């Protein structure tokens, strides 16, 4: 059985009449959606808790490494104190840590420049897109291979 229905544009359409099974199927779809949504929420909660535990473990390891570096620095400073004044030994240990810091920051900058979305020339993608558009207007690289007018 078909019934006439008006479309949003106001034209009559022919659409099948609602069957008695439609509310049941809609209810089934709602139930399935709620179950899937509940499973997704539980999975997200579980993964969030796991990520939190991992972050705490990494934070603990970083703190332990920091403590090792501090005590190593003190040990080295007091070992050097046997051969020179304590102030000079502290200055030498500080200088060693400054060199380590400089090496690490230069390596980090090198890696960051290599992974930059701008590429080797350091330009950001929008800058290159604007430049390409300007070339196209002037008959630059966009016209490569075409004879000149």
HUNORBEL-V108078 format. One record per residue. N is the residue number from 1. D_CENTER is the distance of its C-alpha to the mean C-alpha in whole Angstrom. Layout:
((N D_CENTER) (N D_CENTER))
//
This chain:
((1 55) (2 53) (3 53) (4 52) (5 49) (6 48) (7 45) (8 43) (9 45) (10 48) (11 49) (12 51) (13 49) (14 50) (15 48) (16 49) (17 50) (18 48) (19 49) (20 49) (21 47) (22 44) (23 43) (24 43) (25 41) (26 39) (27 39) (28 38) (29 35) (30 34) (31 35) (32 32) (33 30) (34 30) (35 30) (36 27) (37 25) (38 27) (39 25) (40 22) (41 22) (42 23) (43 21) (44 18) (45 20) (46 21) (47 17) (48 16) (49 19) (50 19) (51 15) (52 17) (53 20) (54 18) (55 16) (56 20) (57 21) (58 18) (59 20) (60 23) (61 23) (62 21) (63 24) (64 27) (65 26) (66 26) (67 30) (68 31) (69 30) (70 32) (71 35) (72 35) (73 35) (74 38) (75 40) (76 40) (77 41) (78 44) (79 45) (80 45) (81 47) (82 50) (83 50) (84 49) (85 49) (86 46) (87 45) (88 45) (89 43) (90 40) (91 40) (92 39) (93 37) (94 35) (95 35) (96 34) (97 31) (98 30) (99 30) (100 28) (101 25) (102 26) (103 25) (104 22) (105 21) (106 22) (107 21) (108 17) (109 18) (110 19) (111 16) (112 14) (113 16) (114 16) (115 13) (116 13) (117 13) (118 16) (119 18) (120 21) (121 23) (122 20) (123 20) (124 18) (125 18) (126 20) (127 22) (128 23) (129 23) (130 26) (131 28) (132 28) (133 29) (134 32) (135 33) (136 34) (137 36) (138 38) (139 38) (140 36) (141 34) (142 33) (143 37) (144 37) (145 40) (146 42) (147 45) (148 46) (149 48))
//
